[in-house]
């Protein structure tokens, strides 16, 4: 297949994830090695969760890592628009094609009916999925419902028997029984497409030759293969990469490991080192060399060398590699310049200085008072959490509930942080100063320091999340049973 074109298609619904960078890296190297094109597409059809701020964060994070693209929402191209929210007419047109061909149907089932159906299927230990209720509507019934403007979605039809058979570049032939596949919603009631439908339409219209993505999408392949068949399109070549794993072999998640690219940038990792480390995830240079540049990886890249064993994202190994970059690639002068640029960012320091200035009598006081702003973590022990009113059990609960409150914020600033923590104190029946005590310890390492609310706002969610998790660990951690109890109690908060 000539004209190699690969893509990365992140959803702007949260922090830029290292998993997104991992998949982007392999797509970019595959395309570059074969003189092809690498495309960035924004999948923002989830109106409730998508934001322009998240999109910009993703673009900035990928650029910081050196993962630039040939076509995208910011630099255009011949196959735009590159935001799904700007392609609504395209999806509407293609959904009508499927309806006219009898490959899709209108579904008028209410959310109440679908919820009841799911509950009954679970109770009867049946396969969970749509039961085809609206497949039996006559054309006249469908027309009448549409004329009454009854809320509906468009679903795809699925074969009743047999298997879907497809090839994967790394795994060979894969077979999935059609009985395991639901009648996927293609167009939602708000007129926007689901991921699966937009994904296939966009990949075809953007002439994507190779879809290189995470293995979590393998079970969705039958839906995608069927859509290509329904439209009469040639499907691209599929390659499903192994998922990044925590050291305990579980899927990499922010609950166990910092997953935001912003965290690693804020902690002073060099972008070349992080990109290099992601390149080591399931792939090796022919020479076996562990330290290599992005250009060197692209030059030597061979996707057949990708190992299907789940690559472990080990922060200690990343620290080792980042240290090599610092020692081997930076002169003393470059080290000082890059450290100063990282530690004393003017925008960040403009916020920190007024807080520190109020509390110092000598410049030598600054290091002790503001150290936690530039430290990777803070040194704390369980005894640091001793308090006349806050037991260790309550302290752990405060840290966990605070973390959940902060993770739910859609806007990150001092006012929003203060608001949710004040609300939590009220819900728990605590004075705000008592609720903030364990936060002071976890965030600053001290019981008394610069305002912990100001500190959380300045440090940001990535670092605050990591420190709150460390505090929870120091207080004994959260077992599965305790986690279940805490989640139940948290849902009952006012």
NUVO-121775 format. One record per residue: residue in three letters; x, y, z of N, C-alpha, C in turn. Coordinates in steps of 0.2 Angstrom, whole numbers, plus 5000, padded with zeros to 4 digits. Example, Ala and Ser with C-alpha at 12.3 -4.5 7.8 and 13.67 -1.06 7.14 Angstrom:
% NUVO-121775
ALA506649725039506249785039506649845039/SER506449895035506849955036506450005039/
//
This chain:
% NUVO-121775
UNK500449945000500050005000500450065000/UNK500450104995500750174995500450224999/UNK500750284999500450335003500250325010/UNK500850305014500750285021500450345025/UNK499850335028499650395032499350365039/UNK499650385044499450365051499150425055/UNK498850405060498450465064498450445072/UNK498450495075498250495083497650535083/UNK497150515087496550545088496250545095/UNK496650595099496450605106495750635107/UNK495450625113494850655115495050715120/UNK494850775119495050825123494650835130/UNK494650775134494250775140494650765146/UNK495250785146495650785152496350795151/UNK496750775156497550785155497850745150/UNK498350775146498650745141498950675144/UNK498850625142499050555145499650525141/UNK500050495145500750465142500550415137/UNK499950385138499750335134499550355127/UNK499350425127499250455120499850465117/UNK500350495121501050505118501350445115/UNK501250385119501550325117501250305110/UNK500650305109500350285103500550335098/UNK500550395099500750455094501450435092/UNK501850425097502550405095502650355090/UNK502350295091502350235086502050255080/UNK501550295080501250315073501650355069/UNK501950405073502450455069503050415067/UNK503350375071503950335068503750295062/UNK503250255063503050215057502950255051/UNK502550315051502450355045503150385043/UNK503550415047504150445045504650395042/UNK504650335045505150285042504950265035/UNK504350275033504150255026503950315022/UNK504250375024504050435021503350455020/UNK502950435025502250445025502050515029/UNK501450515030501150575034500850555041/UNK500950595046500650585052500150635054/UNK499550615055498950665056498750665063/UNK498550725066498250735072497550755071/UNK497050715074496350725073496050735080/UNK495650775082495350785088494650755088/UNK494550705093493850675093493450705099/UNK493150755097492750795102492050795102/UNK491750735100491050735100490650725107/UNK491050715112490750715119490750785121/UNK490150815119490150895121490150905128/UNK489950865132489950875140490550875143/UNK491050835140491750825143492250865139/UNK492150875133492750905129492750975130/UNK493451005130493551075131494151095127/UNK494051165125494651185121495251195125/UNK495251205131495851205136496151135135/UNK495751085136496051015135496451005129/UNK496051025123496351015117497051055116/UNK497051115119497751155118498251115123/UNK498051095128498551055133498850995129/UNK498450955125498650905122499150925116/UNK498950975112499450995107500051015110/UNK500051055115500651085119501051025121/UNK500750975124501150915127501450875122/UNK501150865116501450825111501950865108/UNK501950925107502450965104503050965109/UNK502950975115503450975120503850915119/UNK503550855118503950795117504250785110/UNK504150835106504450825099503950785094/UNK503350775096502950735092502450775088/UNK502850815083502450855078502050815073/UNK501550845070501150815065501150855058/UNK500950815053500950845046500350885045/UNK499750855047499150885046498750885053/UNK498350935054497950935061497551005061/UNK497251005067496751065068497051135068/UNK497751135069498051195070498451215063/UNK498651165060499051175054498751155047/UNK498151135048497751115042497951055038/UNK497751055032497850995027497350985022/UNK497450935018496950925012496350885015/UNK496350865021495750815023495350845029/UNK495350905030495050935036494250935035/UNK493950965040494150985046494450925050/UNK494850945055495250895059494950895066/UNK494350925067493950915073493350885072/UNK493150835075492550795074491950845075/UNK491950885079491350935080491250975074/UNK491750985070491651025064491450985058/UNK491250915059491150875053490450835054/UNK490050875057489350845059488950825052/UNK488950865047488650855041488850795038/UNK489550785038489850725035489550655038/UNK489450655045489250595048488450585047/UNK488150645047487450635045487250605039/UNK487650635034487550605027487750535027/UNK488250515030488450445030487950395034/UNK487650425039487150385043486550375038/UNK486350415034485850415030485950355025/UNK486550355022486750305017486650235020/UNK486850225027486750155030485950145031/UNK485650195033484850185034484550165027/UNK484750195022484450185015484650115013/UNK485250095015485550025012485249965017/UNK484849985022484649935027485149905032/UNK485749945032486249925037486149955044/UNK485750005045485650035051484850045052/UNK484650065058483950075059483850125065/UNK483250155065483150205070482950165076/UNK483150185082482950155088482650215093/UNK482050195095481650245099481650225106/UNK482050175108481950155115482150205120/UNK481850215126481950265131482550235135/UNK482850285139483450265143483150215149/UNK482550225151482250185156482150115154/UNK481950105147481850035145482550005144/UNK483050045142483650015141483949995148/UNK483850035153484150025160483849955162/UNK483149955162482749895164483049835160/UNK483149835154483349785150484049755152/UNK484449805153485149785156485149755163/UNK484749775167484649745174484349675173/UNK483849665169483649595168484149545165/UNK484549575160485049535157485549515162/UNK485749565166486249545172485949495177/UNK485349505179485049465183484949385181/UNK484849385174484749315171485449295168/UNK485949325170486649305168486649295160/UNK486349345156486349345149486849395146/UNK487049385140487449435137487149505137/UNK487449555140487149625140487249655133/UNK486649685131486649715125485949735122/UNK485949775117485249795114484949725111/UNK484249725112483849665111483549665104/UNK483649725100483349725093482649745093/UNK482349775099481649795099481449835093/UNK481749885092481549935086481649905079/UNK482049845079482149815072481449795069/UNK480949785074480349755071479849815070/UNK480049875070479549925068479449925061/UNK478849945058478749945051478950015049/UNK479050025042479250085039478750145041/UNK478150125041477550175043477650195050/UNK477750145055477850165062478450205063/UNK479050195059479650235060479450305057/UNK479150305052478950375049478550415054/UNK478050385057477650425061477950445067/UNK478450405070478850425076479250485074/UNK479550485068480050535066479650595065/UNK479050595062478650655061478450685068/UNK478350645073478150665080478750695083/UNK479350685080480050705083480150675089/UNK480050605090480150565095480950555096/UNK481250565102481950555102482150485100/UNK482750485097482950425094483750425093/UNK483950365092484650355090484650315083/UNK485250315080485350265075485850215076/UNK485650145076486050095077486250055071/UNK486750015072486949975066486749905067/UNK486549875062486349805062486949755062/UNK486849705066487449655067487249585065/UNK487649545061487449475060487249435066/UNK486749395065486549355070486949295072/UNK487349275067487749215068488449215065/UNK488849175067489549175063490049215067/UNK490649225064491249255067491449315062/UNK491749365065492049415062492849395062/UNK493049395056493749375055494149435052/UNK494749455055495149505053495849495054/UNK496249535051497049525052497249585056/UNK497749565060498049625064498849615062/UNK499149675061499849675059500349635064/UNK500149635071500549605076500349535078/UNK499649525077499349465080499149415075/UNK499149435069498949385064498149385063/UNK497849325062497149325061496849325068/UNK496249365069495949365075495149345073/UNK494849315078494149295077493749315083/UNK493149345082492749365087492049345085/UNK491649305089490949285087490549345087/UNK490049355082489649405082489149405088/UNK489049355091488549355097488849395103/UNK489449415103489749455108489749535106/UNK489449545100489449615098488749645098/UNK488749705101488049745102487949775096/UNK487249795095487049835090487249915091/UNK487849925090488149995092487750055089/UNK487650105094487350165092487850205088/UNK487650225082488050265077487950335078/UNK487350355078487250425079486750435085/UNK487050485090486650495096486050535095/UNK485650545100485050585100485150655099/UNK485750675101485950745100486250765093/UNK486150705088486450715081487150715080/UNK487550695086488250685085488450615085/UNK488950595081489150525081489450495087/UNK489450425088489850395093490550385090/UNK490950375095491650365093491750315087/UNK491450255087491550205083491350225076/UNK490750255075490550275068491050335065/UNK491150385069491550445067492250415065/UNK492550375069493150345069493250315062/UNK492750275060492850235053492750285048/UNK492250325048492150375043492750425042/UNK492950445047493550495047494150455044/UNK494350395046494950365044494850345036/UNK494250335034494250325027494250385023/UNK493950445025493950505021494650535022/UNK494950525027495650555028496250505025/UNK495950455022496450415018496950375023/UNK496750365029497250335034497350265031/UNK498050245030498250185028498350125033/UNK498550155039498750105045498450135051/UNK498050095055497750115061498150085066/UNK498550125070498950095075498750125082/UNK498450085086498150105092498150055097/UNK497950065103498050025109497549955108/UNK497749905112497449845111496749845114/UNK496549895118495949895121495349905116/UNK495549915109495049925104494949865100/UNK495349805102495249745098494549725098/UNK494249725104493549695104493049735101/UNK493249795099492749845095492849835087/UNK493349795085493549785078492949755074/UNK492549715077492049685072491549745070/UNK491449795074490949845072491349885067/UNK491949895068492349935063492349905056/UNK492549835056492549795050491949795046/UNK491349785050490749785047490549855044/UNK490749905047490549975044490949985037/UNK491549955037491949965031491549925026/UNK491349865027490949815023490349855021/UNK489949885025489349915024489349965019/UNK489950005019490050065015490450045008/UNK490649975008491049955002491749985002/UNK492050005007492650035008493249985009/UNK493849995007494349955009494649975016/UNK494649925020494849945027495649955027/UNK495849995032496550005033496849945036/UNK497549945036497849895040497849915047/UNK497649865051497549875059498149845063/UNK498349885068498949855072498749885079/UNK498649835084498449855090499049845095/UNK499349895098499849895102499749875109/UNK500249845112500149825119500049885124/UNK499549875129499449925134500049935138/UNK500150005140500650015146500349985152/UNK500849965156500649935163500949965169/UNK500649955174500949975181501449925183/UNK501849935187502349875190501949815192/UNK501349825194500949765196500549725191/UNK500749745184500449725178499749745177/UNK499449785181498749815179498849875174/UNK498349885171498349935166498550005169/UNK498950045166499250105168498650155169/UNK498650175176498050225177498350275183/UNK497950325183498150385187498050365194/UNK497750315196497650295203498250265206/UNK498650235201499250205204499950235201/UNK499950275196500550305193500350375190/UNK500750425191500550485187500550465180/UNK500050485176499950475169499950535165/UNK499850595168499850655164500550675162/UNK500650695155501250715153501450785157/UNK500950825159501050885163501450865169/UNK501250815172501650795178502350785177/UNK502550755172503250735171503650805168/UNK503250845165503550915163503650955169/UNK503150955174503250995180503750965185/UNK503850905184504350875189505050875186/UNK505150905180505850925178506150865174/UNK505750825170505950775166506150815159/UNK506650785156506850815149506350775144/UNK506050815139505650785135505950735130/UNK506550745129506950685125506950625129/UNK507050625135507150565139506450535140/UNK505950575141505250545141505050505134/UNK505150545129505050515122505450455121/UNK506050455123506550395122506250335127/UNK506050355133505750295137505150265134/UNK504650305132504050285129504250235122/UNK504750255119504950215113505250145115/UNK505450145122505750075124505150035126/UNK504550055126503950025129503749965123/UNK504049905124503849855119504249855113/UNK504749895112505149895106505849915108/UNK506349885104507049895105507349915099/UNK507949955099508349975094508749905092/UNK508849895085509249835083509849825086/UNK510249885088510849885092510749865099/UNK510149865102510049855109510149915113/UNK510349975110510550035114509850065117/UNK509950085123509350105127509250175126/UNK509750215125509650285124509750305117/UNK509150335114509150355107508650405106/UNK508850445101508450505099507750485095/UNK507350535095506750525091506950505084/UNK507350545081507550535074507950465073/UNK508350445078508650385077508050325078/UNK507550335082507050285082506650285076/UNK506550335073506150345066506550305061/UNK507150315061507650295055507650215056/UNK507650195062507750115063507150085064/UNK506550115064505950085066505650035062/UNK505549975065505249915062504649895066/UNK504049905064503449885069503449815071/UNK503749765066503749695068504149685074/UNK504549735076504949725082504649735089/UNK503949755088503549775094503449705098/UNK503549705104503349645108502649655111/UNK502249595111501549595113501549595121/UNK502149575124502049575131501949645134/UNK501549655139501349715142501949755144/UNK502149815141502649855144502549885150/UNK503049885155502949905162503249975162/UNK502750025164502950095165503250105172/UNK503950095172504350095178504650165179/UNK504450205184504650275185505450275187/UNK505650215190506350215192506750205186/UNK506550175181506950165175506950235171/UNK506350265171506350335168506750375172/UNK506850375178507250425182507950405180/UNK508150345179508850325177508950355170/UNK508550345166508650365159508650445159/UNK508250475162508250555162508950575165/UNK509150545170509850555173510350555168/UNK510350505164510850495158510850555154/UNK510250575152510150635147510450695151/UNK510250705157510550765161511350765161/UNK511550705162512350705163512650705157/UNK512450675152512750655145512650715140/UNK512050745140511850795135511950865137/UNK511950885143512050945146512650965148/UNK512951025146513551055149513351085155/UNK513851105159513651135166513251195164/UNK513451235159513051295158512351285156/UNK512251235151511651215149511251185155/UNK511551145159511151125165510851185169/UNK511351235171511151285175510551325171/UNK510651335165510051375161509451335161/UNK509451265160508851235160508551225167/UNK508951215172508651215178508351275180/UNK508651335179508351395181507751415177/UNK507751385170507151395166506551355169/UNK506651295172506151255175505951275182/UNK506451295186506251305193506051375194/UNK506251425190506051495191505651525185/UNK505151485183504751505178504351575180/UNK504451625176504251695178503451695180/UNK503051655176502351655177502151625184/UNK502551565185502451535192502751565197/UNK503351595197503651635202503251695204/UNK502951725199502551785201501951775205/UNK501751705206501251685210501551665217/UNK502051635217502451605223502751665227/UNK503051705224503451755228503051795233/UNK502451825231502051855236501951815242/UNK501851755241501651705247502251695251/UNK502851685248503451675252503751745255/UNK503651795252503951865254503651885261/UNK503051865262502651885268502951845274/UNK503351795273503551745278504251745279/UNK504651775276505351775277505651835280/UNK506251825284506651875286507351885283/UNK507551825280508151825277508051785270/UNK508451805265508451765259508551685260/UNK508951675265509151605266508451565269/UNK507951605271507351565273506951545267/UNK507051565261506651555255506751475254/UNK507351445254507451375252506951335256/UNK506951345263506651295267505851305266/UNK505651375266504951385265504651365258/UNK505051375253504751355246504951295243/UNK505351255247505651195244505151145241/UNK504551145244504051095242503751115235/UNK503851175233503651195226504051165220/UNK504651145222505051115216505351045218/UNK505151015223505350955225504850905221/UNK505150845220504750795217504250765222/UNK504450765228503950745233504150775240/UNK503750765245503950785252504050725256/UNK504550735261504650675265504250685271/UNK503750635272503350625277503250565281/UNK503050555287502950495290502250495294/UNK502050435296501350435299501250475305/UNK501850485309501850525315501650605313/UNK501850625307501750695305501050715305/UNK500550655305499850675304499550675311/UNK499850665316499550665323499250735324/UNK498650735327498250795328497750775333/UNK497550825337497150815343496450805341/UNK496250825335495550815333495450765327/UNK496050755323495950715317496350645318/UNK495950595319496250525319496550505313/UNK497050455313497350435306496850415301/UNK496250375304495750355299495350415296/UNK495250465300494950525297495350555293/UNK496050565294496450595290496550565283/UNK496550495283496550465277495950475273/UNK495350475276494750495273494750565270/UNK494950605274495050675271495450685265/UNK496050645265496450655259496150615253/UNK495750565254495450525249494850565246/UNK494450595250493850635248494150695245/UNK494650725247494950795244495150775237/UNK495550715237495750705230495150695225/UNK494650665227494050655223493750715221/UNK493750765226493450825225493850865220/UNK494450865221494950905216494950875209/UNK494950815209494950775202494250795198/UNK493750815201493150835198493050905196/UNK493550945198493551015196493651025188/UNK493251065185493251085178493651145177/UNK493751185182494151245182494651245188/UNK495251255186495751245192496051315193/UNK495851345199496151405202496051405209/UNK496251455212496251465220495551465222/UNK495151495219494451505221494051435221/UNK494151395215493851335214494051285219/UNK494751285221495051235226494751255233/UNK494751315234494451335241493751315242/UNK493351325236492651315237492551235238/UNK492851195234492751125235492951095242/UNK493551125244493751105251493351125257/UNK493051195256492651215261491951175261/UNK491751155255491151115254491251045257/UNK491851025257491950955260491950955267/UNK492251015270492351025277491551025280/UNK491151065277490451065279490151005279/UNK490250965273489950895272490150845278/UNK490750855280491050805285490950835292/UNK490650895293490550925299491150945303/UNK491650965299492350985302492451065301/UNK492851085305493151155304493651155298/UNK493651205294494051205289494751195291/UNK494951225296495751225298495851145300/UNK495351115303495551045304495550995298/UNK495151015293495150975287495750985283/UNK496051045284496651065280497251035283/UNK497251015289497850995292498250935289/UNK497850885287498150825284498350845277/UNK498050895274498250915267498850955268/UNK498950995273499651035274500150985274/UNK500150925278500650875278500750845272/UNK500250825268500350785262500650835256/UNK500450895256500650935251501250975252/UNK501351005258501951045259502451005264/UNK502250955267502750915271502750945278/UNK502350995280502351025286501651045288/UNK501551045295500851065298500751135297/UNK501251175297501151255296501551275290/UNK501351305285501751325279501351375276/UNK501551395270501151435265500451405264/UNK499951445263499251425263499251365258/UNK498951305261498951245257498451255251/UNK497951295252497451305246497851335241/UNK498251395242498651425237499151375234/UNK499451335238499951285236499651235231/UNK499051205233498751165228498551195222/UNK498351255222498151295216498751305211/UNK499351315215499951335211500251265208/UNK500351215212500651155210500251115205/UNK499551125205499151095200498951025202/UNK498450995198498150935200498650875199/UNK499050875194499550815193499950805200/UNK500350855202500750855208500350845214/UNK499850885215499350875221499150805221/UNK498850775216498650715216499150665218/UNK499750665216500350625218500450625225/UNK500450685228500650695235500050675239/UNK499450685237498950665241498950585242/UNK499050555236499150485236499650455240/UNK500250495240500850475245500550475252/UNK500250535253499950535260499550485262/UNK499050465258498650405259499050345260/UNK499550335256499950275257500350275264/UNK500550335266500950335273500450325278/UNK499850345277499350325283499050255282/UNK499350215278499150145278498850115272/UNK498650165267498350145261497650125261/UNK497350115255496650095255496650025252/UNK496349975256496249915253495649915249/UNK495449855245494849855241494249865245/UNK494249835251493649835255493549905258/UNK494049945260494050015262493850055257/UNK494150045251493950085245493250085243/UNK492950025244492250015243491850055248/UNK492050055254491650085259491750165259/UNK492350185257492450255256492050285250/UNK492050245245491650265239490850275240/UNK490650225244489950225246489750285251/UNK490250295255490150355260490250425256/UNK490650425251490750485247490150505243/UNK489850455240489250465236488650495240/UNK488650475247488150505251488250575254/UNK488850605252488950675255488450715252/UNK488350775256487850825254488150865248/
//
